[in-house]
Amino acid sequence: MPNIDQITTTLSAKLVLILDSDPEIISSIPISDVKEELFEIGIDPQPLVGAIGLSGQSVKDSDLQTTADVSWETKELLRAANEEVFEDGVDNELTKGLASLFERYNDGLINELTYLLLYKEINEEIASEILRWLGRLDDPSSQHDRLFLLEECLRNSSTRIRDAASVGLASLDDAHAIPFLQQAIQQEQCVELREDMEQVLAQLEATRRCHSS
């Protein structure tokens, strides 16, 4: 029976063939939708998302270098953040560094953070600060991917991360998150956090009513 790495490699190769045959299809597939489907069936989306991004194009050294750069710089920033003490509402070197990386790499940074956060390669304190920052980030072009990540983190095993995801969604104020919050509230065992989530849910429902009126 093939293992998960073999399945991922096979799927990646097939995606490349499909997309090479019709490169215009790339623009019609939201990357966050692809990631969500892959996570649901337990497949690491990183190689496949890379295949989608590079198929239909020649793989240039500069493309690979950019991916390596954002990965290395993000991890260096996170290592430095281990020495920081975070305070609510106070800017810090981590968020300043994230803003600088986002200016240069945009979606590349969001993809890297998505991978690191969902595969729990960042400690809870730093992960929570990143999620709050993602919610505050004012960038419509990356909103869909940031929304996906925040929604996914509502299911994290860490109460602290679930709380940060809820705070991020409050800042993002996107009614799309309503069913995800409803599900999270039903499953939440921490009474205080459940009450906080209910407040965020009420806010998003008000936002939806405002937009529909």
Biotite code that builds the C-alpha atoms (Angstrom):
import biotite.structure as struc

atoms = struc.array([
    struc.Atom([0.000, 0.000, 0.000], chain_id="A", res_id=1, res_name="MET", atom_name="CA", element="C"),
    struc.Atom([1.510, 3.413, -0.938], chain_id="A", res_id=2, res_name="PRO", atom_name="CA", element="C"),
    struc.Atom([2.474, 5.692, 1.925], chain_id="A", res_id=3, res_name="ASN", atom_name="CA", element="C"),
    struc.Atom([1.376, 9.332, 2.260], chain_id="A", res_id=4, res_name="ILE", atom_name="CA", element="C"),
    struc.Atom([4.573, 10.677, 0.672], chain_id="A", res_id=5, res_name="ASP", atom_name="CA", element="C"),
    struc.Atom([4.007, 8.524, -2.420], chain_id="A", res_id=6, res_name="GLN", atom_name="CA", element="C"),
    struc.Atom([0.368, 9.630, -2.634], chain_id="A", res_id=7, res_name="ILE", atom_name="CA", element="C"),
    struc.Atom([1.360, 13.283, -2.292], chain_id="A", res_id=8, res_name="THR", atom_name="CA", element="C"),
    struc.Atom([4.031, 12.936, -4.981], chain_id="A", res_id=9, res_name="THR", atom_name="CA", element="C"),
    struc.Atom([1.590, 11.231, -7.347], chain_id="A", res_id=10, res_name="THR", atom_name="CA", element="C"),
    struc.Atom([-1.121, 13.833, -6.792], chain_id="A", res_id=11, res_name="LEU", atom_name="CA", element="C"),
    struc.Atom([1.391, 16.616, -7.245], chain_id="A", res_id=12, res_name="SER", atom_name="CA", element="C"),
    struc.Atom([2.555, 15.166, -10.563], chain_id="A", res_id=13, res_name="ALA", atom_name="CA", element="C"),
    struc.Atom([-1.030, 14.797, -11.783], chain_id="A", res_id=14, res_name="LYS", atom_name="CA", element="C"),
    struc.Atom([-1.859, 18.354, -10.828], chain_id="A", res_id=15, res_name="LEU", atom_name="CA", element="C"),
    struc.Atom([1.116, 19.611, -12.795], chain_id="A", res_id=16, res_name="VAL", atom_name="CA", element="C"),
    struc.Atom([-0.018, 17.671, -15.880], chain_id="A", res_id=17, res_name="LEU", atom_name="CA", element="C"),
    struc.Atom([-3.581, 18.977, -15.593], chain_id="A", res_id=18, res_name="ILE", atom_name="CA", element="C"),
    struc.Atom([-2.551, 22.560, -15.064], chain_id="A", res_id=19, res_name="LEU", atom_name="CA", element="C"),
    struc.Atom([0.092, 22.434, -17.790], chain_id="A", res_id=20, res_name="ASP", atom_name="CA", element="C"),
    struc.Atom([-2.612, 21.403, -20.236], chain_id="A", res_id=21, res_name="SER", atom_name="CA", element="C"),
    struc.Atom([-4.685, 24.450, -19.296], chain_id="A", res_id=22, res_name="ASP", atom_name="CA", element="C"),
    struc.Atom([-2.546, 27.079, -17.509], chain_id="A", res_id=23, res_name="PRO", atom_name="CA", element="C"),
    struc.Atom([-5.441, 29.559, -17.321], chain_id="A", res_id=24, res_name="GLU", atom_name="CA", element="C"),
    struc.Atom([-7.145, 27.311, -14.772], chain_id="A", res_id=25, res_name="ILE", atom_name="CA", element="C"),
    struc.Atom([-4.578, 28.437, -12.186], chain_id="A", res_id=26, res_name="ILE", atom_name="CA", element="C"),
    struc.Atom([-6.233, 31.813, -11.740], chain_id="A", res_id=27, res_name="SER", atom_name="CA", element="C"),
    struc.Atom([-9.611, 30.168, -11.112], chain_id="A", res_id=28, res_name="SER", atom_name="CA", element="C"),
    struc.Atom([-8.452, 28.064, -8.139], chain_id="A", res_id=29, res_name="ILE", atom_name="CA", element="C"),
    struc.Atom([-8.184, 29.935, -4.818], chain_id="A", res_id=30, res_name="PRO", atom_name="CA", element="C"),
    struc.Atom([-5.094, 28.552, -3.103], chain_id="A", res_id=31, res_name="ILE", atom_name="CA", element="C"),
    struc.Atom([-6.807, 28.599, 0.287], chain_id="A", res_id=32, res_name="SER", atom_name="CA", element="C"),
    struc.Atom([-9.602, 26.374, -1.107], chain_id="A", res_id=33, res_name="ASP", atom_name="CA", element="C"),
    struc.Atom([-7.018, 23.859, -2.312], chain_id="A", res_id=34, res_name="VAL", atom_name="CA", element="C"),
    struc.Atom([-5.274, 23.899, 1.062], chain_id="A", res_id=35, res_name="LYS", atom_name="CA", element="C"),
    struc.Atom([-8.538, 23.407, 2.932], chain_id="A", res_id=36, res_name="GLU", atom_name="CA", element="C"),
    struc.Atom([-9.514, 20.360, 0.876], chain_id="A", res_id=37, res_name="GLU", atom_name="CA", element="C"),
    struc.Atom([-6.066, 18.790, 1.261], chain_id="A", res_id=38, res_name="LEU", atom_name="CA", element="C"),
    struc.Atom([-6.000, 19.319, 5.014], chain_id="A", res_id=39, res_name="PHE", atom_name="CA", element="C"),
    struc.Atom([-9.435, 17.712, 5.272], chain_id="A", res_id=40, res_name="GLU", atom_name="CA", element="C"),
    struc.Atom([-8.125, 14.469, 3.737], chain_id="A", res_id=41, res_name="ILE", atom_name="CA", element="C"),
    struc.Atom([-4.897, 14.558, 5.737], chain_id="A", res_id=42, res_name="GLY", atom_name="CA", element="C"),
    struc.Atom([-2.449, 15.511, 2.980], chain_id="A", res_id=43, res_name="ILE", atom_name="CA", element="C"),
    struc.Atom([0.312, 18.078, 3.449], chain_id="A", res_id=44, res_name="ASP", atom_name="CA", element="C"),
    struc.Atom([-0.678, 20.845, 1.026], chain_id="A", res_id=45, res_name="PRO", atom_name="CA", element="C"),
    struc.Atom([2.745, 22.461, 0.788], chain_id="A", res_id=46, res_name="GLN", atom_name="CA", element="C"),
    struc.Atom([4.111, 20.398, -2.165], chain_id="A", res_id=47, res_name="PRO", atom_name="CA", element="C"),
    struc.Atom([0.796, 20.542, -4.016], chain_id="A", res_id=48, res_name="LEU", atom_name="CA", element="C"),
    struc.Atom([0.310, 24.265, -3.562], chain_id="A", res_id=49, res_name="VAL", atom_name="CA", element="C"),
    struc.Atom([3.842, 24.687, -4.845], chain_id="A", res_id=50, res_name="GLY", atom_name="CA", element="C"),
    struc.Atom([2.954, 22.583, -7.867], chain_id="A", res_id=51, res_name="ALA", atom_name="CA", element="C"),
    struc.Atom([-0.082, 24.743, -8.608], chain_id="A", res_id=52, res_name="ILE", atom_name="CA", element="C"),
    struc.Atom([1.918, 27.924, -8.257], chain_id="A", res_id=53, res_name="GLY", atom_name="CA", element="C"),
    struc.Atom([4.704, 26.777, -10.566], chain_id="A", res_id=54, res_name="LEU", atom_name="CA", element="C"),
    struc.Atom([2.815, 24.727, -13.150], chain_id="A", res_id=55, res_name="SER", atom_name="CA", element="C"),
    struc.Atom([2.294, 26.343, -16.524], chain_id="A", res_id=56, res_name="GLY", atom_name="CA", element="C"),
    struc.Atom([5.486, 28.357, -15.915], chain_id="A", res_id=57, res_name="GLN", atom_name="CA", element="C"),
    struc.Atom([9.163, 27.609, -16.187], chain_id="A", res_id=58, res_name="SER", atom_name="CA", element="C"),
    struc.Atom([10.644, 26.973, -12.763], chain_id="A", res_id=59, res_name="VAL", atom_name="CA", element="C"),
    struc.Atom([13.202, 29.719, -12.401], chain_id="A", res_id=60, res_name="LYS", atom_name="CA", element="C"),
    struc.Atom([16.045, 29.845, -9.934], chain_id="A", res_id=61, res_name="ASP", atom_name="CA", element="C"),
    struc.Atom([14.599, 33.150, -8.698], chain_id="A", res_id=62, res_name="SER", atom_name="CA", element="C"),
    struc.Atom([11.285, 31.438, -7.830], chain_id="A", res_id=63, res_name="ASP", atom_name="CA", element="C"),
    struc.Atom([13.049, 28.809, -5.760], chain_id="A", res_id=64, res_name="LEU", atom_name="CA", element="C"),
    struc.Atom([15.312, 31.405, -4.171], chain_id="A", res_id=65, res_name="GLN", atom_name="CA", element="C"),
    struc.Atom([12.348, 33.549, -3.142], chain_id="A", res_id=66, res_name="THR", atom_name="CA", element="C"),
    struc.Atom([10.669, 30.556, -1.483], chain_id="A", res_id=67, res_name="THR", atom_name="CA", element="C"),
    struc.Atom([13.883, 29.717, 0.346], chain_id="A", res_id=68, res_name="ALA", atom_name="CA", element="C"),
    struc.Atom([14.357, 33.346, 1.396], chain_id="A", res_id=69, res_name="ASP", atom_name="CA", element="C"),
    struc.Atom([10.904, 33.776, 2.913], chain_id="A", res_id=70, res_name="VAL", atom_name="CA", element="C"),
    struc.Atom([11.190, 30.455, 4.727], chain_id="A", res_id=71, res_name="SER", atom_name="CA", element="C"),
    struc.Atom([14.624, 31.258, 6.173], chain_id="A", res_id=72, res_name="TRP", atom_name="CA", element="C"),
    struc.Atom([13.788, 34.865, 7.104], chain_id="A", res_id=73, res_name="GLU", atom_name="CA", element="C"),
    struc.Atom([10.492, 33.873, 8.727], chain_id="A", res_id=74, res_name="THR", atom_name="CA", element="C"),
    struc.Atom([12.139, 31.204, 10.836], chain_id="A", res_id=75, res_name="LYS", atom_name="CA", element="C"),
    struc.Atom([14.926, 33.591, 11.855], chain_id="A", res_id=76, res_name="GLU", atom_name="CA", element="C"),
    struc.Atom([12.313, 36.149, 12.938], chain_id="A", res_id=77, res_name="LEU", atom_name="CA", element="C"),
    struc.Atom([10.490, 33.494, 14.953], chain_id="A", res_id=78, res_name="LEU", atom_name="CA", element="C"),
    struc.Atom([13.710, 32.376, 16.617], chain_id="A", res_id=79, res_name="ARG", atom_name="CA", element="C"),
    struc.Atom([14.424, 35.954, 17.673], chain_id="A", res_id=80, res_name="ALA", atom_name="CA", element="C"),
    struc.Atom([10.846, 36.272, 18.975], chain_id="A", res_id=81, res_name="ALA", atom_name="CA", element="C"),
    struc.Atom([11.577, 33.592, 21.590], chain_id="A", res_id=82, res_name="ASN", atom_name="CA", element="C"),
    struc.Atom([13.353, 36.319, 23.574], chain_id="A", res_id=83, res_name="GLU", atom_name="CA", element="C"),
    struc.Atom([10.405, 38.757, 23.460], chain_id="A", res_id=84, res_name="GLU", atom_name="CA", element="C"),
    struc.Atom([7.723, 39.461, 26.021], chain_id="A", res_id=85, res_name="VAL", atom_name="CA", element="C"),
    struc.Atom([4.406, 40.302, 24.370], chain_id="A", res_id=86, res_name="PHE", atom_name="CA", element="C"),
    struc.Atom([1.861, 42.733, 25.789], chain_id="A", res_id=87, res_name="GLU", atom_name="CA", element="C"),
    struc.Atom([-1.669, 43.204, 24.476], chain_id="A", res_id=88, res_name="ASP", atom_name="CA", element="C"),
    struc.Atom([-1.996, 46.277, 22.291], chain_id="A", res_id=89, res_name="GLY", atom_name="CA", element="C"),
    struc.Atom([1.749, 46.998, 22.324], chain_id="A", res_id=90, res_name="VAL", atom_name="CA", element="C"),
    struc.Atom([3.733, 46.814, 19.095], chain_id="A", res_id=91, res_name="ASP", atom_name="CA", element="C"),
    struc.Atom([6.782, 44.545, 19.208], chain_id="A", res_id=92, res_name="ASN", atom_name="CA", element="C"),
    struc.Atom([9.702, 43.374, 17.116], chain_id="A", res_id=93, res_name="GLU", atom_name="CA", element="C"),
    struc.Atom([7.827, 40.284, 15.930], chain_id="A", res_id=94, res_name="LEU", atom_name="CA", element="C"),
    struc.Atom([4.895, 42.216, 14.448], chain_id="A", res_id=95, res_name="THR", atom_name="CA", element="C"),
    struc.Atom([7.239, 44.842, 13.002], chain_id="A", res_id=96, res_name="LYS", atom_name="CA", element="C"),
    struc.Atom([9.268, 42.059, 11.392], chain_id="A", res_id=97, res_name="GLY", atom_name="CA", element="C"),
    struc.Atom([6.153, 40.353, 10.040], chain_id="A", res_id=98, res_name="LEU", atom_name="CA", element="C"),
    struc.Atom([4.974, 43.621, 8.497], chain_id="A", res_id=99, res_name="ALA", atom_name="CA", element="C"),
    struc.Atom([8.368, 44.078, 6.829], chain_id="A", res_id=100, res_name="SER", atom_name="CA", element="C"),
    struc.Atom([8.368, 40.518, 5.466], chain_id="A", res_id=101, res_name="LEU", atom_name="CA", element="C"),
    struc.Atom([4.802, 40.919, 4.221], chain_id="A", res_id=102, res_name="PHE", atom_name="CA", element="C"),
    struc.Atom([5.768, 44.038, 2.262], chain_id="A", res_id=103, res_name="GLU", atom_name="CA", element="C"),
    struc.Atom([8.407, 41.994, 0.431], chain_id="A", res_id=104, res_name="ARG", atom_name="CA", element="C"),
    struc.Atom([6.844, 38.554, 0.125], chain_id="A", res_id=105, res_name="TYR", atom_name="CA", element="C"),
    struc.Atom([3.064, 39.046, 0.540], chain_id="A", res_id=106, res_name="ASN", atom_name="CA", element="C"),
    struc.Atom([1.413, 35.664, -0.198], chain_id="A", res_id=107, res_name="ASP", atom_name="CA", element="C"),
    struc.Atom([4.740, 33.907, 0.288], chain_id="A", res_id=108, res_name="GLY", atom_name="CA", element="C"),
    struc.Atom([4.757, 34.928, 3.950], chain_id="A", res_id=109, res_name="LEU", atom_name="CA", element="C"),
    struc.Atom([1.104, 33.944, 4.463], chain_id="A", res_id=110, res_name="ILE", atom_name="CA", element="C"),
    struc.Atom([1.793, 30.514, 2.945], chain_id="A", res_id=111, res_name="ASN", atom_name="CA", element="C"),
    struc.Atom([4.833, 30.010, 5.171], chain_id="A", res_id=112, res_name="GLU", atom_name="CA", element="C"),
    struc.Atom([2.950, 31.043, 8.322], chain_id="A", res_id=113, res_name="LEU", atom_name="CA", element="C"),
    struc.Atom([0.028, 28.799, 7.374], chain_id="A", res_id=114, res_name="THR", atom_name="CA", element="C"),
    struc.Atom([2.319, 25.802, 7.100], chain_id="A", res_id=115, res_name="TYR", atom_name="CA", element="C"),
    struc.Atom([4.158, 26.534, 10.341], chain_id="A", res_id=116, res_name="LEU", atom_name="CA", element="C"),
    struc.Atom([1.016, 27.277, 12.351], chain_id="A", res_id=117, res_name="LEU", atom_name="CA", element="C"),
    struc.Atom([-1.087, 24.351, 11.171], chain_id="A", res_id=118, res_name="LEU", atom_name="CA", element="C"),
    struc.Atom([1.778, 21.909, 11.630], chain_id="A", res_id=119, res_name="TYR", atom_name="CA", element="C"),
    struc.Atom([2.454, 23.319, 15.116], chain_id="A", res_id=120, res_name="LYS", atom_name="CA", element="C"),
    struc.Atom([6.049, 24.315, 14.447], chain_id="A", res_id=121, res_name="GLU", atom_name="CA", element="C"),
    struc.Atom([5.620, 27.562, 16.426], chain_id="A", res_id=122, res_name="ILE", atom_name="CA", element="C"),
    struc.Atom([5.188, 27.793, 20.197], chain_id="A", res_id=123, res_name="ASN", atom_name="CA", element="C"),
    struc.Atom([1.818, 28.889, 21.556], chain_id="A", res_id=124, res_name="GLU", atom_name="CA", element="C"),
    struc.Atom([2.840, 32.385, 22.672], chain_id="A", res_id=125, res_name="GLU", atom_name="CA", element="C"),
    struc.Atom([4.358, 33.353, 19.326], chain_id="A", res_id=126, res_name="ILE", atom_name="CA", element="C"),
    struc.Atom([1.608, 31.598, 17.361], chain_id="A", res_id=127, res_name="ALA", atom_name="CA", element="C"),
    struc.Atom([-1.016, 33.580, 19.281], chain_id="A", res_id=128, res_name="SER", atom_name="CA", element="C"),
    struc.Atom([0.719, 36.877, 18.546], chain_id="A", res_id=129, res_name="GLU", atom_name="CA", element="C"),
    struc.Atom([0.912, 35.991, 14.841], chain_id="A", res_id=130, res_name="ILE", atom_name="CA", element="C"),
    struc.Atom([-2.789, 35.120, 14.679], chain_id="A", res_id=131, res_name="LEU", atom_name="CA", element="C"),
    struc.Atom([-3.767, 38.424, 16.269], chain_id="A", res_id=132, res_name="ARG", atom_name="CA", element="C"),
    struc.Atom([-1.507, 40.256, 13.817], chain_id="A", res_id=133, res_name="TRP", atom_name="CA", element="C"),
    struc.Atom([-3.010, 38.398, 10.850], chain_id="A", res_id=134, res_name="LEU", atom_name="CA", element="C"),
    struc.Atom([-6.462, 39.553, 11.915], chain_id="A", res_id=135, res_name="GLY", atom_name="CA", element="C"),
    struc.Atom([-5.331, 43.192, 12.116], chain_id="A", res_id=136, res_name="ARG", atom_name="CA", element="C"),
    struc.Atom([-3.449, 43.168, 8.807], chain_id="A", res_id=137, res_name="LEU", atom_name="CA", element="C"),
    struc.Atom([-5.124, 45.533, 6.345], chain_id="A", res_id=138, res_name="ASP", atom_name="CA", element="C"),
    struc.Atom([-4.709, 43.767, 3.014], chain_id="A", res_id=139, res_name="ASP", atom_name="CA", element="C"),
    struc.Atom([-7.827, 42.713, 1.047], chain_id="A", res_id=140, res_name="PRO", atom_name="CA", element="C"),
    struc.Atom([-5.805, 40.593, -1.401], chain_id="A", res_id=141, res_name="SER", atom_name="CA", element="C"),
    struc.Atom([-4.712, 38.163, 1.336], chain_id="A", res_id=142, res_name="SER", atom_name="CA", element="C"),
    struc.Atom([-7.945, 38.216, 3.359], chain_id="A", res_id=143, res_name="GLN", atom_name="CA", element="C"),
    struc.Atom([-9.238, 34.902, 2.037], chain_id="A", res_id=144, res_name="HIS", atom_name="CA", element="C"),
    struc.Atom([-6.054, 33.032, 2.977], chain_id="A", res_id=145, res_name="ASP", atom_name="CA", element="C"),
    struc.Atom([-5.816, 34.742, 6.372], chain_id="A", res_id=146, res_name="ARG", atom_name="CA", element="C"),
    struc.Atom([-9.467, 33.954, 7.056], chain_id="A", res_id=147, res_name="LEU", atom_name="CA", element="C"),
    struc.Atom([-8.857, 30.293, 6.218], chain_id="A", res_id=148, res_name="PHE", atom_name="CA", element="C"),
    struc.Atom([-5.947, 30.102, 8.662], chain_id="A", res_id=149, res_name="LEU", atom_name="CA", element="C"),
    struc.Atom([-7.834, 31.788, 11.501], chain_id="A", res_id=150, res_name="LEU", atom_name="CA", element="C"),
    struc.Atom([-10.843, 29.526, 10.971], chain_id="A", res_id=151, res_name="GLU", atom_name="CA", element="C"),
    struc.Atom([-8.638, 26.434, 11.012], chain_id="A", res_id=152, res_name="GLU", atom_name="CA", element="C"),
    struc.Atom([-6.950, 27.546, 14.249], chain_id="A", res_id=153, res_name="CYS", atom_name="CA", element="C"),
    struc.Atom([-10.317, 27.604, 16.028], chain_id="A", res_id=154, res_name="LEU", atom_name="CA", element="C"),
    struc.Atom([-9.899, 23.798, 16.060], chain_id="A", res_id=155, res_name="ARG", atom_name="CA", element="C"),
    struc.Atom([-6.415, 23.855, 17.595], chain_id="A", res_id=156, res_name="ASN", atom_name="CA", element="C"),
    struc.Atom([-5.835, 21.783, 20.726], chain_id="A", res_id=157, res_name="SER", atom_name="CA", element="C"),
    struc.Atom([-4.400, 24.847, 22.508], chain_id="A", res_id=158, res_name="SER", atom_name="CA", element="C"),
    struc.Atom([-6.905, 27.064, 24.337], chain_id="A", res_id=159, res_name="THR", atom_name="CA", element="C"),
    struc.Atom([-4.517, 29.978, 23.918], chain_id="A", res_id=160, res_name="ARG", atom_name="CA", element="C"),
    struc.Atom([-4.354, 29.560, 20.144], chain_id="A", res_id=161, res_name="ILE", atom_name="CA", element="C"),
    struc.Atom([-8.108, 29.133, 19.829], chain_id="A", res_id=162, res_name="ARG", atom_name="CA", element="C"),
    struc.Atom([-8.505, 32.361, 21.778], chain_id="A", res_id=163, res_name="ASP", atom_name="CA", element="C"),
    struc.Atom([-6.043, 34.198, 19.514], chain_id="A", res_id=164, res_name="ALA", atom_name="CA", element="C"),
    struc.Atom([-7.829, 32.880, 16.424], chain_id="A", res_id=165, res_name="ALA", atom_name="CA", element="C"),
    struc.Atom([-11.107, 34.216, 17.797], chain_id="A", res_id=166, res_name="SER", atom_name="CA", element="C"),
    struc.Atom([-9.529, 37.613, 18.462], chain_id="A", res_id=167, res_name="VAL", atom_name="CA", element="C"),
    struc.Atom([-8.079, 37.611, 14.942], chain_id="A", res_id=168, res_name="GLY", atom_name="CA", element="C"),
    struc.Atom([-11.500, 36.876, 13.467], chain_id="A", res_id=169, res_name="LEU", atom_name="CA", element="C"),
    struc.Atom([-12.998, 39.737, 15.458], chain_id="A", res_id=170, res_name="ALA", atom_name="CA", element="C"),
    struc.Atom([-10.425, 42.086, 13.943], chain_id="A", res_id=171, res_name="SER", atom_name="CA", element="C"),
    struc.Atom([-10.979, 40.689, 10.447], chain_id="A", res_id=172, res_name="LEU", atom_name="CA", element="C"),
    struc.Atom([-14.763, 41.081, 10.894], chain_id="A", res_id=173, res_name="ASP", atom_name="CA", element="C"),
    struc.Atom([-15.678, 38.740, 8.035], chain_id="A", res_id=174, res_name="ASP", atom_name="CA", element="C"),
    struc.Atom([-19.103, 37.082, 8.271], chain_id="A", res_id=175, res_name="ALA", atom_name="CA", element="C"),
    struc.Atom([-17.769, 34.027, 6.406], chain_id="A", res_id=176, res_name="HIS", atom_name="CA", element="C"),
    struc.Atom([-16.369, 32.839, 9.749], chain_id="A", res_id=177, res_name="ALA", atom_name="CA", element="C"),
    struc.Atom([-19.823, 32.584, 11.376], chain_id="A", res_id=178, res_name="ILE", atom_name="CA", element="C"),
    struc.Atom([-20.378, 28.815, 10.852], chain_id="A", res_id=179, res_name="PRO", atom_name="CA", element="C"),
    struc.Atom([-16.809, 28.081, 11.982], chain_id="A", res_id=180, res_name="PHE", atom_name="CA", element="C"),
    struc.Atom([-17.347, 30.080, 15.169], chain_id="A", res_id=181, res_name="LEU", atom_name="CA", element="C"),
    struc.Atom([-20.700, 28.396, 15.786], chain_id="A", res_id=182, res_name="GLN", atom_name="CA", element="C"),
    struc.Atom([-19.043, 24.995, 15.565], chain_id="A", res_id=183, res_name="GLN", atom_name="CA", element="C"),
    struc.Atom([-16.156, 26.113, 17.782], chain_id="A", res_id=184, res_name="ALA", atom_name="CA", element="C"),
    struc.Atom([-18.586, 27.429, 20.413], chain_id="A", res_id=185, res_name="ILE", atom_name="CA", element="C"),
    struc.Atom([-20.440, 24.103, 20.496], chain_id="A", res_id=186, res_name="GLN", atom_name="CA", element="C"),
    struc.Atom([-17.193, 22.215, 21.076], chain_id="A", res_id=187, res_name="GLN", atom_name="CA", element="C"),
    struc.Atom([-15.447, 24.682, 23.433], chain_id="A", res_id=188, res_name="GLU", atom_name="CA", element="C"),
    struc.Atom([-14.903, 23.336, 26.950], chain_id="A", res_id=189, res_name="GLN", atom_name="CA", element="C"),
    struc.Atom([-13.414, 26.530, 28.413], chain_id="A", res_id=190, res_name="CYS", atom_name="CA", element="C"),
    struc.Atom([-16.373, 28.583, 29.665], chain_id="A", res_id=191, res_name="VAL", atom_name="CA", element="C"),
    struc.Atom([-14.561, 31.938, 29.517], chain_id="A", res_id=192, res_name="GLU", atom_name="CA", element="C"),
    struc.Atom([-13.325, 31.361, 25.976], chain_id="A", res_id=193, res_name="LEU", atom_name="CA", element="C"),
    struc.Atom([-16.745, 30.146, 24.869], chain_id="A", res_id=194, res_name="ARG", atom_name="CA", element="C"),
    struc.Atom([-18.262, 33.392, 26.150], chain_id="A", res_id=195, res_name="GLU", atom_name="CA", element="C"),
    struc.Atom([-15.614, 35.410, 24.294], chain_id="A", res_id=196, res_name="ASP", atom_name="CA", element="C"),
    struc.Atom([-16.345, 33.486, 21.101], chain_id="A", res_id=197, res_name="MET", atom_name="CA", element="C"),
    struc.Atom([-20.053, 34.191, 21.523], chain_id="A", res_id=198, res_name="GLU", atom_name="CA", element="C"),
    struc.Atom([-19.280, 37.921, 21.634], chain_id="A", res_id=199, res_name="GLN", atom_name="CA", element="C"),
    struc.Atom([-17.262, 37.626, 18.412], chain_id="A", res_id=200, res_name="VAL", atom_name="CA", element="C"),
    struc.Atom([-20.111, 35.659, 16.836], chain_id="A", res_id=201, res_name="LEU", atom_name="CA", element="C"),
    struc.Atom([-22.597, 38.405, 17.778], chain_id="A", res_id=202, res_name="ALA", atom_name="CA", element="C"),
    struc.Atom([-20.275, 40.976, 16.189], chain_id="A", res_id=203, res_name="GLN", atom_name="CA", element="C"),
    struc.Atom([-19.999, 39.025, 12.927], chain_id="A", res_id=204, res_name="LEU", atom_name="CA", element="C"),
    struc.Atom([-23.752, 38.449, 12.793], chain_id="A", res_id=205, res_name="GLU", atom_name="CA", element="C"),
    struc.Atom([-24.250, 42.209, 13.181], chain_id="A", res_id=206, res_name="ALA", atom_name="CA", element="C"),
    struc.Atom([-21.764, 42.757, 10.368], chain_id="A", res_id=207, res_name="THR", atom_name="CA", element="C"),
    struc.Atom([-23.700, 40.337, 8.141], chain_id="A", res_id=208, res_name="ARG", atom_name="CA", element="C"),
    struc.Atom([-27.003, 42.093, 8.882], chain_id="A", res_id=209, res_name="ARG", atom_name="CA", element="C"),
    struc.Atom([-25.414, 45.452, 8.120], chain_id="A", res_id=210, res_name="CYS", atom_name="CA", element="C"),
    struc.Atom([-24.110, 44.250, 4.753], chain_id="A", res_id=211, res_name="HIS", atom_name="CA", element="C"),
    struc.Atom([-27.395, 42.604, 3.796], chain_id="A", res_id=212, res_name="SER", atom_name="CA", element="C"),
    struc.Atom([-29.536, 45.648, 4.589], chain_id="A", res_id=213, res_name="SER", atom_name="CA", element="C"),
])
